Amino acid sequence: MRSKFKQRSHQFFRPPRQPIRIARQEDGRFNVERGKTWYTYWRDPYHLMLMIPWWGFVAIISGAYLAINVIFGFLYLMGGDCLTGARPGSFEDAFFFSVHTLGSIGYGVIAPKTTYANTIVTLEAITSLLVIAVVTGLSFARFSKPTARVLFSENAAIAPHNGVQTLMFRLANERNNQILETQIQVYFLRDEWTAEGEFVYRVHTLDLIRDRTPALALSWTVYSPITPNSPLYGSTSESLLRNHAQLVVSISGLDETVAHTITARHIYGAGQILFDHRLVDVMGNSQWRSLL
């Protein structure tokens, strides 16, 4: 009984179907790649149609539309001389009759004249209803998907602030509106070893002087004091690079224009965390400063 259980238990630990690779960049950032490009996600078609670029979306819809009309064109040809006004055996006439039927155009030049042809027309009309509903829903989902345009400073800096060594970076809303009730979380990731000698890539949540603002209208400088309790305490540029450290910034808020919750994410690699540097003033008028 025990040997049988062991043999079956191995079935639950199958290797991933797609190779998982970690691609590191020169600035210290890295991405986990589970597939080369977006067209490797055919087993999840809904997610595929939402994540692909617009040219890919249009190409797939156009290809599917042409394929459906080719199939129904051959079905009409299989019925022999079943279309009034069409040349016998002409795939061109059968194909464009299918286009007219699928699009509910109905020019009236070609029409079905047999029971077989009317049956195929009925099936194509049902297919047309389903295709139009699916394409309309996918297009609406793509257009209505909330997006954020948040600009982050190119680098994060570590320098004294009010007498305390502090990590700081800046962000701003690129749109001409406000992001209401904006919240931010900053995570620090690096290689570590546990007390048992196990290697892990640990995630630390950094404490911030302020982690929310009522409205993101001006630029916002985010500060994280590097106290003895901070995981950044005692770090250097060399140690950050050696431990493959990076900062992951995640913000969320309510877009006042569309009244939808939007999110944004940015990553600072170890090479983008500069010691003994300060952020420049992004406002031209000295009377206006970034939010503290």
N, C-alpha and C positions, 0 to 999 in steps of 0.2 A: 504494500500500500504506500509506503513512504517513497519508494523509487518511482512509482507511477506519479505521485504528486510532484516530485521534483522534475520529472520530464515535462509535465504539463505546465509547471510554473514558468519554464523558460519561454513559453509562447507569449507571455505578457511583456517580455522585454525585447521587443523587436527593434532593430535599428531604424532610424528615421528614413523615410522614403526619399527625402531630399537631403543632400549634404548640407550640414550646418558649418559655416565657416565664419571666422572672426577676421574682418578686414580692418587693419589699423592704418591710420593716416599719419602724416608727418607731424601734425600738431598734437598728437596724443589721443585723438578721438578714435573710436572704433565702432563698427556696426556689426550686428549679427546677421549674416546672410543665410537665409534658408532656401533661396532659389536665385537664379541669375537675374531674371526679369519678371515683370508682372504676368507674362503669358504662361507662367508655370503653374498658375492657380486654377486650372480648369475644373478641378473637383469641387470648387466653391464658386459657381457661376455668378451668384448675386454679388458676392464680395468682389469678384473680378470686375464686373460691370461698373461698380462704384469706384474702384481704385485706379483703373486704367486711365491714361490721358484721353482727352476728347477725340483725338484723331483715331485712337484705337477703338473707342466706343462707336464712332461713326462707321469705321471700317467693318466691325463685326456686325452691326445692324444692317449695313448695306449688303454684306456678303450673305447673311441669313435671308434677307429679302429676295436677292437674286436666286438663291438656292431653292427657296419655296416656289418661286415662279417657274423655275426649270422643272421641278418635280411635277407640278400641276400641268405644265405644258406637255410633258410626256404622257401624263394620264389622259389628256384630251386626245393626243394622237392615237393612243391605244383604242379609242372608241371609234376609229375610222372617220367617216364623213359625218361627224355629229355636230358640226358648227355651221350655222347659216352665215354666208358671206365670207367664209374662210376658204383658202385654197386647199384642196384635199392633199393630205400628207405634208403640209407646210408647218414646220416647227416654229417658224417665225410668227405666223398668225396665231398659233396656239399659245405661244409664249406671251405675246402682247395681249391676247384675250385674257390670259391669267392675270397679267398686270392690271388690266382694267377691272377685273372682278375683285382682286385682292384689295385694290385701292377704292372700291365702290365708285368708280368713275362712270362706267356704263355709257359709252358713246353711242351704242346701238348699231354700229356697223356690223359687228359679229355677235351672234346670239346662239344659244344652245337650241338644238332642234330634236334631240332624242332624250329618252329617259336617262340614259347613261350620262349624257352631258349635264343634264340638270342635277343629277346626283353629285357629280364632281363639283359643280358650281355650289351646291349646298355645303359640301365639305369645305370648300375654299372660303365660303362666306363665314363659316364658324371659325376657321383658322384665322381669318382676317380680324375678327372681333378679339380673339385671344392675343394676337400679335400686337394690335394697336394698344390694347390695355397694358400689356407688359412693357412695351417701349415707352408709352406715356408715363407709366409709373417709375421706370428707371430714369427717364429724363428729368422728371420732377424731383426725384430723390437726389440726383446729382446737383441740380440747380438750388435746391432748398438746403443742402448740406451746409451748416454754418462753418465759416472759416474765419480765421483771425489774421490780421496783418500787423504783427508786432515786430518792431525793430529792436534788436539787441546790440549792445556794444560789441565791437569786434573782439575785445579781450576783457578779462577780469583782472583786477589789480589788487594787490595786497600792500597796504601802507597804513601808517598811523591815522586814526580818526578819533578825535577827542582824547588823545593820549593812549589809545588802545590799538594794537595791531589789528587791522580789520580787512576782511575780504569785501570787495565792492565791485559791482557791475551796474550797468544802466540799461533800461528798456523804455520804449515809447510806442504809442499807438500811431500807426502810419495813416489810418483813415481820419477823415474830418468829422469824427464823432467821438463818443466817449464809451469806454468799457466800464460799466458800473460794477461796484462791489468786487473789485479785482482782488484775487487772492494769489499768493505765490508760495511755492515750496522749492527748496533748494536741497539737492542730495549730493553727497560727496562719496564717490566710489573709488576703491583702490584694492590692490592685492594685499591680503593678510594671511597670517597663519594662526590657527586656533591653538589653544593650550595643549590639545591632543596631537598637534603636528599636522592638522588637515589644512590644505590650501583652499582658500575661499576668496571670492571677489565680493567684498563686504560693502553694504550700502549704509551710509550714515545720513541722518537728517540734521541739517545745520540749523542752529538757532539764529533768528533774524531780529534786528532791532524793531522792524515793523514788517509784518507779513501780509498786510491788506491795506487797500486804499479805497475810499468811497467812489472815486471816479478817476480813471486813467486818462487825463487830458494832456498834462505836460509830461515831460520825461520823469522817470522814477529811478532813483538811485537806491539800490538794495544793499544793505550793510549786514554783514555777519561778523560779530566780534570773535577774534581768535583768542579765546581764554584757555586756561589749562584744561578745561573740559571739552574743548573743541577738537575734533579729529584732525584739524589742520595745524594744531599747535606743534611747533618744532619742525614743521615741514620746510623743505627747501625746493628749489627748482629741480635739483638732481633727484631728490627723493620722490617727487611727484612723477617724474618721468620713469624712474626705476620701478615704481609701484603701479604704473599704468593708471594713474589717477585721472579722474575727470569730474566735472560738475554738471549735473543735470538739472535744468531749471524748468519748472512746470507752472504755468499760470492759467487761471480760469476767471471768467467774469461774464457779465450780461451785456451783450451788444444792444445799445439803446435804440438802434435803428430797426432791427428785426426782432428784438425781444427774445433772442435765443442765447443760450449759454455757449460760449466759445472757449476754446482752449488753444494754448500755444506751448511749444516745447523748444528748448535750445540746449546745446551741449558745448561746454568749454573743455577742450582737451588740456592735458598737462602743459603743453607748449603755449597755451593761450592764457595761462595764469601767470601774470608778471609780478615779480616782487619789486618793492621800492618804486612803484609807479603810481600815478594818480590819473583819474579820469579828467579829460578836458571839459570845460564848460560848454555845453551844446547850445545855450541860449545866447543870442547876440546882444541883448540888452542886459546889462549887469543887474538891473532891478528884478529880473525874473530868473529864478533858479529852479533847478529840478526839485521834485518832491523829495522830502526827507522821510 
